[in-house]
Amino acid sequence: MAKDTTGRMRVTVKSGGRMKLSSKLWLDRQLNDPYVAQAKRDGYRSRAAYKLTEIDDKFRILKTGMAVVDLGAAPGGWSQIAAKRIGAADGRGRVVAIDLLEMGEIPGVTFAQLDFLDAAAPDKLRAMLGGGADFVMSDMAANTTGHRKTDQLRIIGLVEAAAQFAAEVLKPGGAFLAKVFQSGADAALMAELKRDYAAVKHVKPAASRKDSSERYVLATGFRGARCD
């Protein structure tokens, strides 16, 4: 072991064997990431919990008694934070988490293993919530191909789909938060969000890795469902 620039002990991952370089770099980053270590100590399922924590500390989105939807929720870091901050475990709010993958139980969180792109998903979700949502959040990322243009189109498509889903289930005054990359949400999506919400901005929490291009788009003050 050696110390990094902050004085913390750094774990060195030895190369060799059949481990690919990309796998070695990922493991090295995980083992030496202070947020990963802190998540284990705090009992959170992922370091992403701190991203939502920092965003909410700054913008005060999550409030007691809210109805929250977590898209692409597994393993559940964001759902844990939301449930804690709205009082869901005490019955003062409700979090509905959706993912194609299975997710272990979290106090105060109702999980549905389904595809949010399914046409029936909004109705199923409203039934689970007992009405509309106050906040729809998404930390989803599209699978990458390594081809920059293709990957960007996939990312944009996923965020646009999440925004459309939010527009179908949010109550007036609600909020939407989603992961984007590189330059943020594209012009067409930003124009759509600005039409549907009172305020739209890009945010990058400190818990996002410095070498990552990830950012989040936050839209607040939903104006209400459109009649197209």
N, C-alpha and C positions, 0 to 999 in steps of 0.2 A: 504494500500500500504506500501511497504518497499523498501529500497534502495538495489541495488545489489552491487557487489564488485567494480564496476566502479563509483558508486555514483548515477547512474540513478535510478529513481523511478521504482519499479517493481510491475506489476499487479499480484495479486494472484487470481487464478481461484479456486473457491470453489467446492469441490466435493459434491456429493449427487444427488438426482433425478435419472434420467435414463441415465445420461451421462456415457459412458464407460471410463475406465481409459485411453485408447489410445487416445480417443477424447479429454479428459481433458489435457493430456500431449501436444497434437498437438496445442490446443487452447492457452495453457500457453506459448508455444514456440513462436507462432505467435504474441501474444500480447506483448511479451517482447523482440522481435527480433529487434535490431536497424535498420537493413536493410529493414525490412517490413515497419517500420515507415518512413524511409528515402524515400522509393519508393513512398509512399503516398504523401509526401511533394514534390517530384520531378515530380510527374505525370506519373510514370512508372507503368505498369500493374502487375509487379511482382518483387520480390527481385532479381530474376535471372538476371535482367538487369545489376546489379553490377558485376556479375561473368564475363559476356562478356566484360564489360567495363575494368575490371582489366586485363583480358587476353589480350585484344587488346592494352591497355596502355603499356604492357610489350613487346608484340611481333609485334605490328604494322601491323596487318593483313588487317584491313578495310581501304580502300583508296578511295578518291573521284572518282566517275564514275564507280565503280565496279558493277558487276551483282552478287547478293547474293541470296542464297536459304536457307530458314529457315525451317527445317523439324520438325514437331510436334510443330508448332509455338505458339499455343494458351497457355496462353492468349495474348502473344505478346510482352513481355519484351525485348527479344533479337531482334525482328524485329524493335522495336522502336530505339534501340541503333544503329543497322546497318543502318537504314534509315537516321538517323541523321549524322552519320559519313561518309557516302558515298555521301551525298547530294541528296538523292533520292527525297525528298520533293521539291527540286528545279529543278528536272529533270536531275540531273547530274549523276545518277546511278539508279539502279533498284533492289528492294527487292521483291522476290516472296516467300510468306509464305504458307506452306502446313500443313493441319491438318485434322483429321477426325471430330473434333469438330468445331463448328462455332466460328468465331473470329470477333470482332468489327473492323471497319475501322481504319486504321492508315495512316496518310499522307505519301505518297511515297511508300506505300506497296501494292502490288497486292496479294490478298488472293485467294487460291483455296481450297475448301473443298473436299479433295480426299485422297486416301490411297497411300502413296508413294511406297508401295509394289506392286501396280497394274502395270502390264506389260506395260501399255500405259502411265504411269506417266512420265517417262523421256522425251518422245516426246511432251507431253502436256506442260511440264515445259519449254523445249527449245523454243516452240512456244510462250509461255508467255514472255520469256526473249528476244526473237528475236535472239537467239544464245545460246552459252554455258555459264556456270557460272564460276566466278572467285573464289567463296568461297561457300562451302556447310557447314552449321553448324546444329548441332542437340543437343538439350537439352532434348531429349526424355528419358523416363525411362519405362521399361516394368512393367506391373502389377505384383505385388509380391504375392506369395502364402504362405510365411512364412517358406517354405522349402528351406534352403540355397543353396543346389546344384541345385535344379530346378530353383530358381530365378537367379542364376549366369548364367545358360545356356540360360535363356530367355534374360538376359541383353546382353550376348555375341552375341546371334542371332540377336538382334535388331541392335547392333553396326555394325555387319558384313553386314547386309542388307543396312544400311545407307552408309557404305563404298563402297559397290557395286554400289549403286545409284550414289554416288559422282563420281565414276570412269566413269560412263556413261554420265555425264553431264558437268564435269569440263573441262575447257580449259587447255592446257599445262601451267604449272607454277602456277596453282590454289592451293587452300588450303582446308583442311577438318578438322573440329573440332567436337568432339562428346563426350557425357557423358559416362563414364565407372564407375565401382565401385570396391571396395576392392583393389586388387593388380593391377588394371588397365586392359588394353587390354591383352587378352591371347596371348601366344607365336605365335600361328598360324596367328592371325590377325596382330600382330606386324610385323611378317615376310612379310606378304602381303603388309602392308603399307610401309615398308622400301623398298620393291621392286618397289612400284608405286610412291613413293615420295622421294625427296632429303633429307628431314629431318623429323624425327618423335620423339615426346617427350610427356611425361605426365606432366600435370600441375594441380595445385590445387589452385584456387584463394582464397584470404582471405575471400571473401563473402560466400564461402561454409562453412556450419556450422562445427564447430570443431568436433562435435560428429558424423558427417556424413562420410561415407566411399567413398563418391563420389569424382571422379577425372575426368579429361578430357584428351583425347588423341588429340594432335594437329599434323597434318601432312601438311607440306608445300613443294612447288616445285613439283607439280604433273608432272609426266614424260610424260603423254599422254595416251590415251586409248590403251589398249592392243589388239592385234589380236590373240585371242586364237584359 
